[in-house]
Amino acid sequence: MMKRFEKIYTQGTVDVVEIWLDKETGVSYLFHKCANAGGLTPLLDRDGKPAVTQPSPSADD
């Protein structure tokens, strides 16, 4: 079974920033966590639309 989300970037330990890729849609999300609070938002292109990366073929396809 293919995992839908893949962490493609991480920075920090207490103040954490991560980028997650939805491999099904190609949309990237920014996750920020500090202590016990956090938030998630899609990354946007210069036109304000979700930044899309073409999903690569997987071994499951």
Predicted model as a PDB file, atoms N, CA, C, CB and O in Angstrom, pLDDT in the B-factor column:
MODEL        1                                                                  
ATOM      1  N   MET A   1       0.842  -1.179   0.000  1.00 65.00           N  
ATOM      2  CA  MET A   1       0.000   0.000   0.000  1.00 65.00           C  
ATOM      3  C   MET A   1       0.893   1.251   0.000  1.00 65.00           C  
ATOM      4  CB  MET A   1      -0.961  -0.006   1.227  1.00 65.00           C  
ATOM      5  O   MET A   1       1.855   1.342   0.763  1.00 65.00           O  
ATOM      6  N   MET A   2       0.559   2.192  -0.855  1.00 76.00           N  
ATOM      7  CA  MET A   2       1.335   3.424  -0.967  1.00 76.00           C  
ATOM      8  C   MET A   2       0.890   4.423   0.100  1.00 76.00           C  
ATOM      9  CB  MET A   2       1.185   4.036  -2.377  1.00 76.00           C  
ATOM     10  O   MET A   2      -0.305   4.611   0.325  1.00 76.00           O  
ATOM     11  N   LYS A   3       1.850   5.052   0.744  1.00 92.00           N  
ATOM     12  CA  LYS A   3       1.527   6.134   1.672  1.00 92.00           C  
ATOM     13  C   LYS A   3       1.211   7.364   0.845  1.00 92.00           C  
ATOM     14  CB  LYS A   3       2.701   6.411   2.678  1.00 92.00           C  
ATOM     15  O   LYS A   3       1.958   7.714  -0.069  1.00 92.00           O  
ATOM     16  N   ARG A   4       0.096   8.026   1.167  1.00 93.00           N  
ATOM     17  CA  ARG A   4      -0.338   9.181   0.375  1.00 93.00           C  
ATOM     18  C   ARG A   4       0.541  10.396   0.618  1.00 93.00           C  
ATOM     19  CB  ARG A   4      -1.785   9.525   0.693  1.00 93.00           C  
ATOM     20  O   ARG A   4       0.837  11.127  -0.328  1.00 93.00           O  
ATOM     21  N   PHE A   5       0.968  10.638   1.850  1.00 95.00           N  
ATOM     22  CA  PHE A   5       1.745  11.825   2.183  1.00 95.00           C  
ATOM     23  C   PHE A   5       3.194  11.459   2.464  1.00 95.00           C  
ATOM     24  CB  PHE A   5       1.137  12.544   3.389  1.00 95.00           C  
ATOM     25  O   PHE A   5       3.481  10.451   3.110  1.00 95.00           O  
ATOM     26  N   GLU A   6       4.112  12.304   1.962  1.00 95.00           N  
ATOM     27  CA  GLU A   6       5.536  12.091   2.161  1.00 95.00           C  
ATOM     28  C   GLU A   6       6.157  13.392   2.669  1.00 95.00           C  
ATOM     29  CB  GLU A   6       6.223  11.617   0.842  1.00 95.00           C  
ATOM     30  O   GLU A   6       5.965  14.455   2.079  1.00 95.00           O  
ATOM     31  N   LYS A   7       6.904  13.294   3.772  1.00 96.00           N  
ATOM     32  CA  LYS A   7       7.611  14.461   4.290  1.00 96.00           C  
ATOM     33  C   LYS A   7       8.837  14.676   3.420  1.00 96.00           C  
ATOM     34  CB  LYS A   7       8.006  14.279   5.799  1.00 96.00           C  
ATOM     35  O   LYS A   7       9.703  13.805   3.339  1.00 96.00           O  
ATOM     36  N   ILE A   8       8.918  15.852   2.757  1.00 95.00           N  
ATOM     37  CA  ILE A   8      10.028  16.096   1.838  1.00 95.00           C  
ATOM     38  C   ILE A   8      11.011  17.128   2.369  1.00 95.00           C  
ATOM     39  CB  ILE A   8       9.499  16.546   0.502  1.00 95.00           C  
ATOM     40  O   ILE A   8      12.064  17.343   1.768  1.00 95.00           O  
ATOM     41  N   TYR A   9      10.680  17.778   3.499  1.00 96.00           N  
ATOM     42  CA  TYR A   9      11.596  18.765   4.085  1.00 96.00           C  
ATOM     43  C   TYR A   9      11.267  18.893   5.564  1.00 96.00           C  
ATOM     44  CB  TYR A   9      11.487  20.158   3.360  1.00 96.00           C  
ATOM     45  O   TYR A   9      10.100  18.846   5.950  1.00 96.00           O  
ATOM     46  N   THR A  10      12.296  19.054   6.391  1.00 97.00           N  
ATOM     47  CA  THR A  10      12.095  19.310   7.816  1.00 97.00           C  
ATOM     48  C   THR A  10      13.223  20.190   8.328  1.00 97.00           C  
ATOM     49  CB  THR A  10      12.025  17.983   8.620  1.00 97.00           C  
ATOM     50  O   THR A  10      14.367  20.084   7.885  1.00 97.00           O  
ATOM     51  N   GLN A  11      12.876  21.065   9.273  1.00 97.00           N  
ATOM     52  CA  GLN A  11      13.860  21.961   9.888  1.00 97.00           C  
ATOM     53  C   GLN A  11      13.418  22.222  11.317  1.00 97.00           C  
ATOM     54  CB  GLN A  11      14.005  23.308   9.085  1.00 97.00           C  
ATOM     55  O   GLN A  11      12.233  22.420  11.584  1.00 97.00           O  
ATOM     56  N   GLY A  12      14.380  22.220  12.236  1.00 95.00           N  
ATOM     57  CA  GLY A  12      14.105  22.539  13.629  1.00 95.00           C  
ATOM     58  C   GLY A  12      13.730  21.335  14.462  1.00 95.00           C  
ATOM     59  O   GLY A  12      13.448  20.253  13.948  1.00 95.00           O  
ATOM     60  N   THR A  13      13.736  21.563  15.802  1.00 91.00           N  
ATOM     61  CA  THR A  13      13.355  20.509  16.740  1.00 91.00           C  
ATOM     62  C   THR A  13      12.211  20.945  17.642  1.00 91.00           C  
ATOM     63  CB  THR A  13      14.550  20.101  17.584  1.00 91.00           C  
ATOM     64  O   THR A  13      11.246  20.200  17.809  1.00 91.00           O  
ATOM     65  N   VAL A  14      12.298  22.138  18.227  1.00 90.00           N  
ATOM     66  CA  VAL A  14      11.202  22.662  19.046  1.00 90.00           C  
ATOM     67  C   VAL A  14      10.279  23.510  18.168  1.00 90.00           C  
ATOM     68  CB  VAL A  14      11.751  23.502  20.244  1.00 90.00           C  
ATOM     69  O   VAL A  14       9.058  23.354  18.198  1.00 90.00           O  
ATOM     70  N   ASP A  15      10.873  24.398  17.397  1.00 95.00           N  
ATOM     71  CA  ASP A  15      10.152  25.217  16.423  1.00 95.00           C  
ATOM     72  C   ASP A  15      10.331  24.520  15.077  1.00 95.00           C  
ATOM     73  CB  ASP A  15      10.684  26.728  16.391  1.00 95.00           C  
ATOM     74  O   ASP A  15      11.339  24.723  14.400  1.00 95.00           O  
ATOM     75  N   VAL A  16       9.351  23.697  14.686  1.00 97.00           N  
ATOM     76  CA  VAL A  16       9.494  22.788  13.554  1.00 97.00           C  
ATOM     77  C   VAL A  16       8.767  23.320  12.319  1.00 97.00           C  
ATOM     78  CB  VAL A  16       8.964  21.401  13.919  1.00 97.00           C  
ATOM     79  O   VAL A  16       7.633  23.790  12.408  1.00 97.00           O  
ATOM     80  N   VAL A  17       9.434  23.240  11.170  1.00 97.00           N  
ATOM     81  CA  VAL A  17       8.835  23.542   9.873  1.00 97.00           C  
ATOM     82  C   VAL A  17       9.025  22.303   9.003  1.00 97.00           C  
ATOM     83  CB  VAL A  17       9.481  24.831   9.208  1.00 97.00           C  
ATOM     84  O   VAL A  17      10.132  21.779   8.885  1.00 97.00           O  
ATOM     85  N   GLU A  18       7.929  21.841   8.394  1.00 97.00           N  
ATOM     86  CA  GLU A  18       7.996  20.679   7.514  1.00 97.00           C  
ATOM     87  C   GLU A  18       7.208  20.970   6.244  1.00 97.00           C  
ATOM     88  CB  GLU A  18       7.452  19.408   8.223  1.00 97.00           C  
ATOM     89  O   GLU A  18       6.257  21.753   6.256  1.00 97.00           O  
ATOM     90  N   ILE A  19       7.609  20.335   5.154  1.00 97.00           N  
ATOM     91  CA  ILE A  19       6.832  20.369   3.921  1.00 97.00           C  
ATOM     92  C   ILE A  19       6.424  18.934   3.629  1.00 97.00           C  
ATOM     93  CB  ILE A  19       7.648  21.003   2.722  1.00 97.00           C  
ATOM     94  O   ILE A  19       7.253  18.024   3.603  1.00 97.00           O  
ATOM     95  N   TRP A  20       5.127  18.755   3.408  1.00 97.00           N  
ATOM     96  CA  TRP A  20       4.558  17.447   3.119  1.00 97.00           C  
ATOM     97  C   TRP A  20       3.987  17.462   1.706  1.00 97.00           C  
ATOM     98  CB  TRP A  20       3.465  17.068   4.159  1.00 97.00           C  
ATOM     99  O   TRP A  20       3.342  18.430   1.304  1.00 97.00           O  
ATOM    100  N   LEU A  21       4.221  16.404   0.964  1.00 96.00           N  
ATOM    101  CA  LEU A  21       3.728  16.267  -0.403  1.00 96.00           C  
ATOM    102  C   LEU A  21       2.606  15.241  -0.432  1.00 96.00           C  
ATOM    103  CB  LEU A  21       4.870  15.859  -1.368  1.00 96.00           C  
ATOM    104  O   LEU A  21       2.770  14.108   0.021  1.00 96.00           O  
ATOM    105  N   ASP A  22       1.459  15.655  -0.973  1.00 95.00           N  
ATOM    106  CA  ASP A  22       0.362  14.721  -1.230  1.00 95.00           C  
ATOM    107  C   ASP A  22       0.682  14.058  -2.564  1.00 95.00           C  
ATOM    108  CB  ASP A  22      -1.062  15.449  -1.254  1.00 95.00           C  
ATOM    109  O   ASP A  22       0.548  14.684  -3.615  1.00 95.00           O  
ATOM    110  N   LYS A  23       1.101  12.809  -2.530  1.00 93.00           N  
ATOM    111  CA  LYS A  23       1.554  12.130  -3.731  1.00 93.00           C  
ATOM    112  C   LYS A  23       0.412  11.825  -4.693  1.00 93.00           C  
ATOM    113  CB  LYS A  23       2.261  10.858  -3.361  1.00 93.00           C  
ATOM    114  O   LYS A  23       0.657  11.528  -5.862  1.00 93.00           O  
ATOM    115  N   GLU A  24      -0.820  11.893  -4.225  1.00 92.00           N  
ATOM    116  CA  GLU A  24      -1.965  11.638  -5.102  1.00 92.00           C  
ATOM    117  C   GLU A  24      -2.317  12.871  -5.933  1.00 92.00           C  
ATOM    118  CB  GLU A  24      -3.179  11.201  -4.274  1.00 92.00           C  
ATOM    119  O   GLU A  24      -2.647  12.750  -7.113  1.00 92.00           O  
ATOM    120  N   THR A  25      -2.248  14.054  -5.323  1.00 93.00           N  
ATOM    121  CA  THR A  25      -2.637  15.285  -6.025  1.00 93.00           C  
ATOM    122  C   THR A  25      -1.449  16.130  -6.456  1.00 93.00           C  
ATOM    123  CB  THR A  25      -3.539  16.111  -5.147  1.00 93.00           C  
ATOM    124  O   THR A  25      -1.581  16.972  -7.344  1.00 93.00           O  
ATOM    125  N   GLY A  26      -0.277  15.916  -5.834  1.00 94.00           N  
ATOM    126  CA  GLY A  26       0.900  16.712  -6.136  1.00 94.00           C  
ATOM    127  C   GLY A  26       0.968  18.023  -5.372  1.00 94.00           C  
ATOM    128  O   GLY A  26       1.901  18.801  -5.574  1.00 94.00           O  
ATOM    129  N   VAL A  27       0.002  18.287  -4.496  1.00 96.00           N  
ATOM    130  CA  VAL A  27      -0.026  19.533  -3.722  1.00 96.00           C  
ATOM    131  C   VAL A  27       0.920  19.410  -2.524  1.00 96.00           C  
ATOM    132  CB  VAL A  27      -1.478  19.861  -3.246  1.00 96.00           C  
ATOM    133  O   VAL A  27       0.934  18.395  -1.828  1.00 96.00           O  
ATOM    134  N   SER A  28       1.715  20.476  -2.297  1.00 96.00           N  
ATOM    135  CA  SER A  28       2.622  20.531  -1.151  1.00 96.00           C  
ATOM    136  C   SER A  28       1.993  21.356  -0.039  1.00 96.00           C  
ATOM    137  CB  SER A  28       3.992  21.124  -1.557  1.00 96.00           C  
ATOM    138  O   SER A  28       1.308  22.345  -0.299  1.00 96.00           O  
ATOM    139  N   TYR A  29       2.229  20.944   1.199  1.00 97.00           N  
ATOM    140  CA  TYR A  29       1.678  21.625   2.371  1.00 97.00           C  
ATOM    141  C   TYR A  29       2.803  22.015   3.317  1.00 97.00           C  
ATOM    142  CB  TYR A  29       0.649  20.729   3.097  1.00 97.00           C  
ATOM    143  O   TYR A  29       3.761  21.265   3.498  1.00 97.00           O  
ATOM    144  N   LEU A  30       2.682  23.191   3.917  1.00 97.00           N  
ATOM    145  CA  LEU A  30       3.614  23.663   4.927  1.00 97.00           C  
ATOM    146  C   LEU A  30       3.003  23.396   6.295  1.00 97.00           C  
ATOM    147  CB  LEU A  30       3.939  25.179   4.739  1.00 97.00           C  
ATOM    148  O   LEU A  30       1.875  23.803   6.571  1.00 97.00           O  
ATOM    149  N   PHE A  31       3.754  22.710   7.147  1.00 97.00           N  
ATOM    150  CA  PHE A  31       3.329  22.436   8.521  1.00 97.00           C  
ATOM    151  C   PHE A  31       4.294  23.144   9.450  1.00 97.00           C  
ATOM    152  CB  PHE A  31       3.281  20.893   8.821  1.00 97.00           C  
ATOM    153  O   PHE A  31       5.509  22.989   9.324  1.00 97.00           O  
ATOM    154  N   HIS A  32       3.760  23.925  10.388  1.00 97.00           N  
ATOM    155  CA  HIS A  32       4.605  24.607  11.376  1.00 97.00           C  
ATOM    156  C   HIS A  32       4.103  24.236  12.759  1.00 97.00           C  
ATOM    157  CB  HIS A  32       4.593  26.165  11.173  1.00 97.00           C  
ATOM    158  O   HIS A  32       2.906  24.300  13.039  1.00 97.00           O  
ATOM    159  N   LYS A  33       5.044  23.844  13.628  1.00 96.00           N  
ATOM    160  CA  LYS A  33       4.703  23.446  14.996  1.00 96.00           C  
ATOM    161  C   LYS A  33       5.677  24.123  15.942  1.00 96.00           C  
ATOM    162  CB  LYS A  33       4.742  21.890  15.171  1.00 96.00           C  
ATOM    163  O   LYS A  33       6.883  24.149  15.699  1.00 96.00           O  
ATOM    164  N   CYS A  34       5.136  24.672  17.028  1.00 94.00           N  
ATOM    165  CA  CYS A  34       5.960  25.258  18.081  1.00 94.00           C  
ATOM    166  C   CYS A  34       5.316  24.883  19.408  1.00 94.00           C  
ATOM    167  CB  CYS A  34       6.092  26.826  17.922  1.00 94.00           C  
ATOM    168  O   CYS A  34       4.175  25.255  19.680  1.00 94.00           O  
ATOM    169  N   ALA A  35       6.052  24.145  20.229  1.00 89.00           N  
ATOM    170  CA  ALA A  35       5.535  23.627  21.502  1.00 89.00           C  
ATOM    171  C   ALA A  35       4.314  22.764  21.209  1.00 89.00           C  
ATOM    172  CB  ALA A  35       5.172  24.794  22.491  1.00 89.00           C  
ATOM    173  O   ALA A  35       4.427  21.776  20.484  1.00 89.00           O  
ATOM    174  N   ASN A  36       3.133  23.116  21.761  1.00 91.00           N  
ATOM    175  CA  ASN A  36       1.954  22.278  21.554  1.00 91.00           C  
ATOM    176  C   ASN A  36       0.961  22.901  20.572  1.00 91.00           C  
ATOM    177  CB  ASN A  36       1.266  22.020  22.880  1.00 91.00           C  
ATOM    178  O   ASN A  36      -0.204  22.501  20.546  1.00 91.00           O  
ATOM    179  N   ALA A  37       1.394  23.864  19.768  1.00 95.00           N  
ATOM    180  CA  ALA A  37       0.532  24.478  18.761  1.00 95.00           C  
ATOM    181  C   ALA A  37       1.104  24.216  17.374  1.00 95.00           C  
ATOM    182  CB  ALA A  37       0.383  26.002  19.012  1.00 95.00           C  
ATOM    183  O   ALA A  37       2.319  24.101  17.211  1.00 95.00           O  
ATOM    184  N   GLY A  38       0.233  24.120  16.380  1.00 96.00           N  
ATOM    185  CA  GLY A  38       0.702  23.878  15.023  1.00 96.00           C  
ATOM    186  C   GLY A  38      -0.338  24.275  14.006  1.00 96.00           C  
ATOM    187  O   GLY A  38      -1.497  24.523  14.337  1.00 96.00           O  
ATOM    188  N   GLY A  39       0.092  24.331  12.768  1.00 97.00           N  
ATOM    189  CA  GLY A  39      -0.820  24.677  11.687  1.00 97.00           C  
ATOM    190  C   GLY A  39      -0.345  24.092  10.374  1.00 97.00           C  
ATOM    191  O   GLY A  39       0.838  23.796  10.200  1.00 97.00           O  
ATOM    192  N   LEU A  40      -1.282  23.929   9.448  1.00 97.00           N  
ATOM    193  CA  LEU A  40      -1.015  23.329   8.158  1.00 97.00           C  
ATOM    194  C   LEU A  40      -1.693  24.171   7.090  1.00 97.00           C  
ATOM    195  CB  LEU A  40      -1.503  21.856   8.107  1.00 97.00           C  
ATOM    196  O   LEU A  40      -2.850  24.558   7.253  1.00 97.00           O  
ATOM    197  N   THR A  41      -0.985  24.461   5.992  1.00 97.00           N  
ATOM    198  CA  THR A  41      -1.563  25.233   4.896  1.00 97.00           C  
ATOM    199  C   THR A  41      -0.929  24.782   3.591  1.00 97.00           C  
ATOM    200  CB  THR A  41      -1.360  26.759   5.111  1.00 97.00           C  
ATOM    201  O   THR A  41       0.233  24.376   3.579  1.00 97.00           O  
ATOM    202  N   PRO A  42      -1.678  24.845   2.488  1.00 97.00           N  
ATOM    203  CA  PRO A  42      -1.056  24.496   1.211  1.00 97.00           C  
ATOM    204  C   PRO A  42      -0.066  25.575   0.790  1.00 97.00           C  
ATOM    205  CB  PRO A  42      -2.127  24.298   0.120  1.00 97.00           C  
ATOM    206  O   PRO A  42      -0.276  26.757   1.060  1.00 97.00           O  
ATOM    207  N   LEU A  43       1.010  25.165   0.130  1.00 96.00           N  
ATOM    208  CA  LEU A  43       1.931  26.126  -0.466  1.00 96.00           C  
ATOM    209  C   LEU A  43       1.275  26.659  -1.734  1.00 96.00           C  
ATOM    210  CB  LEU A  43       3.334  25.476  -0.773  1.00 96.00           C  
ATOM    211  O   LEU A  43       0.652  25.902  -2.479  1.00 96.00           O  
ATOM    212  N   LEU A  44       1.413  27.970  -1.981  1.00 96.00           N  
ATOM    213  CA  LEU A  44       0.759  28.596  -3.118  1.00 96.00           C  
ATOM    214  C   LEU A  44       1.778  29.087  -4.134  1.00 96.00           C  
ATOM    215  CB  LEU A  44      -0.118  29.748  -2.655  1.00 96.00           C  
ATOM    216  O   LEU A  44       2.906  29.431  -3.781  1.00 96.00           O  
ATOM    217  N   ASP A  45       1.365  29.117  -5.413  1.00 93.00           N  
ATOM    218  CA  ASP A  45       2.225  29.685  -6.439  1.00 93.00           C  
ATOM    219  C   ASP A  45       2.001  31.193  -6.495  1.00 93.00           C  
ATOM    220  CB  ASP A  45       1.952  29.030  -7.821  1.00 93.00           C  
ATOM    221  O   ASP A  45       1.236  31.731  -5.694  1.00 93.00           O  
ATOM    222  N   ARG A  46       2.644  31.871  -7.413  1.00 94.00           N  
ATOM    223  CA  ARG A  46       2.556  33.332  -7.457  1.00 94.00           C  
ATOM    224  C   ARG A  46       1.165  33.840  -7.821  1.00 94.00           C  
ATOM    225  CB  ARG A  46       3.554  33.870  -8.442  1.00 94.00           C  
ATOM    226  O   ARG A  46       0.864  35.013  -7.600  1.00 94.00           O  
ATOM    227  N   ASP A  47       0.304  32.972  -8.380  1.00 95.00           N  
ATOM    228  CA  ASP A  47      -1.068  33.358  -8.707  1.00 95.00           C  
ATOM    229  C   ASP A  47      -2.042  33.049  -7.577  1.00 95.00           C  
ATOM    230  CB  ASP A  47      -1.515  32.655  -9.970  1.00 95.00           C  
ATOM    231  O   ASP A  47      -3.244  33.283  -7.711  1.00 95.00           O  
ATOM    232  N   GLY A  48      -1.530  32.526  -6.466  1.00 96.00           N  
ATOM    233  CA  GLY A  48      -2.390  32.211  -5.326  1.00 96.00           C  
ATOM    234  C   GLY A  48      -3.068  30.858  -5.421  1.00 96.00           C  
ATOM    235  O   GLY A  48      -3.963  30.559  -4.630  1.00 96.00           O  
ATOM    236  N   LYS A  49      -2.657  30.034  -6.378  1.00 94.00           N  
ATOM    237  CA  LYS A  49      -3.214  28.694  -6.530  1.00 94.00           C  
ATOM    238  C   LYS A  49      -2.273  27.693  -5.869  1.00 94.00           C  
ATOM    239  CB  LYS A  49      -3.434  28.342  -8.033  1.00 94.00           C  
ATOM    240  O   LYS A  49      -1.078  27.966  -5.755  1.00 94.00           O  
ATOM    241  N   PRO A  50      -2.781  26.537  -5.427  1.00 94.00           N  
ATOM    242  CA  PRO A  50      -1.909  25.545  -4.797  1.00 94.00           C  
ATOM    243  C   PRO A  50      -0.743  25.161  -5.709  1.00 94.00           C  
ATOM    244  CB  PRO A  50      -2.713  24.296  -4.426  1.00 94.00           C  
ATOM    245  O   PRO A  50      -0.926  24.908  -6.900  1.00 94.00           O  
ATOM    246  N   ALA A  51       0.451  25.124  -5.129  1.00 91.00           N  
ATOM    247  CA  ALA A  51       1.641  24.704  -5.864  1.00 91.00           C  
ATOM    248  C   ALA A  51       1.560  23.200  -6.083  1.00 91.00           C  
ATOM    249  CB  ALA A  51       2.950  25.091  -5.101  1.00 91.00           C  
ATOM    250  O   ALA A  51       1.471  22.431  -5.126  1.00 91.00           O  
ATOM    251  N   VAL A  52       1.592  22.783  -7.347  1.00 91.00           N  
ATOM    252  CA  VAL A  52       1.424  21.373  -7.681  1.00 91.00           C  
ATOM    253  C   VAL A  52       2.710  20.842  -8.300  1.00 91.00           C  
ATOM    254  CB  VAL A  52       0.227  21.171  -8.646  1.00 91.00           C  
ATOM    255  O   VAL A  52       3.263  21.436  -9.226  1.00 91.00           O  
ATOM    256  N   THR A  53       3.178  19.711  -7.773  1.00 84.00           N  
ATOM    257  CA  THR A  53       4.303  18.963  -8.326  1.00 84.00           C  
ATOM    258  C   THR A  53       3.706  17.727  -8.973  1.00 84.00           C  
ATOM    259  CB  THR A  53       5.382  18.589  -7.221  1.00 84.00           C  
ATOM    260  O   THR A  53       2.886  17.039  -8.365  1.00 84.00           O  
ATOM    261  N   GLN A  54       4.108  17.447 -10.189  1.00 73.00           N  
ATOM    262  CA  GLN A  54       3.570  16.250 -10.846  1.00 73.00           C  
ATOM    263  C   GLN A  54       4.008  15.020 -10.068  1.00 73.00           C  
ATOM    264  CB  GLN A  54       4.042  16.159 -12.332  1.00 73.00           C  
ATOM    265  O   GLN A  54       5.202  14.793  -9.875  1.00 73.00           O  
ATOM    266  N   PRO A  55       3.030  14.221  -9.618  1.00 58.00           N  
ATOM    267  CA  PRO A  55       3.386  13.008  -8.864  1.00 58.00           C  
ATOM    268  C   PRO A  55       4.220  12.066  -9.741  1.00 58.00           C  
ATOM    269  CB  PRO A  55       2.104  12.281  -8.356  1.00 58.00           C  
ATOM    270  O   PRO A  55       3.932  11.886 -10.925  1.00 58.00           O  
ATOM    271  N   SER A  56       5.245  11.476  -9.148  1.00 60.00           N  
ATOM    272  CA  SER A  56       6.064  10.515  -9.889  1.00 60.00           C  
ATOM    273  C   SER A  56       5.411   9.151  -9.815  1.00 60.00           C  
ATOM    274  CB  SER A  56       7.512  10.461  -9.334  1.00 60.00           C  
ATOM    275  O   SER A  56       4.767   8.826  -8.818  1.00 60.00           O  
ATOM    276  N   PRO A  57       5.568   8.346 -10.858  1.00 62.00           N  
ATOM    277  CA  PRO A  57       4.987   7.004 -10.834  1.00 62.00           C  
ATOM    278  C   PRO A  57       5.582   6.187  -9.696  1.00 62.00           C  
ATOM    279  CB  PRO A  57       5.214   6.290 -12.178  1.00 62.00           C  
ATOM    280  O   PRO A  57       6.779   6.271  -9.422  1.00 62.00           O  
ATOM    281  N   SER A  58       4.754   5.410  -9.045  1.00 56.00           N  
ATOM    282  CA  SER A  58       5.237   4.579  -7.927  1.00 56.00           C  
ATOM    283  C   SER A  58       5.277   3.130  -8.365  1.00 56.00           C  
ATOM    284  CB  SER A  58       4.335   4.741  -6.668  1.00 56.00           C  
ATOM    285  O   SER A  58       4.743   2.765  -9.412  1.00 56.00           O  
ATOM    286  N   ALA A  59       5.910   2.318  -7.557  1.00 50.00           N  
ATOM    287  CA  ALA A  59       6.003   0.887  -7.847  1.00 50.00           C  
ATOM    288  C   ALA A  59       4.635   0.224  -7.732  1.00 50.00           C  
ATOM    289  CB  ALA A  59       7.002   0.207  -6.896  1.00 50.00           C  
ATOM    290  O   ALA A  59       4.419  -0.860  -8.273  1.00 50.00           O  
ATOM    291  N   ASP A  60       3.699   0.888  -7.018  1.00 53.00           N  
ATOM    292  CA  ASP A  60       2.360   0.317  -6.827  1.00 53.00           C  
ATOM    293  C   ASP A  60       1.471   0.499  -8.038  1.00 53.00           C  
ATOM    294  CB  ASP A  60       1.697   0.938  -5.626  1.00 53.00           C  
ATOM    295  O   ASP A  60       0.435  -0.158  -8.141  1.00 53.00           O  
ATOM    296  N   ASP A  61       1.858   1.397  -8.983  1.00 49.00           N  
ATOM    297  CA  ASP A  61       1.027   1.679 -10.165  1.00 49.00           C  
ATOM    298  C   ASP A  61       1.160   0.604 -11.208  1.00 49.00           C  
ATOM    299  CB  ASP A  61       1.396   3.017 -10.771  1.00 49.00           C  
ATOM    300  O   ASP A  61       0.531   0.686 -12.262  1.00 49.00           O  
TER     301      ASP A  61                                                      
ENDMDL                                                                          
END                                                                             
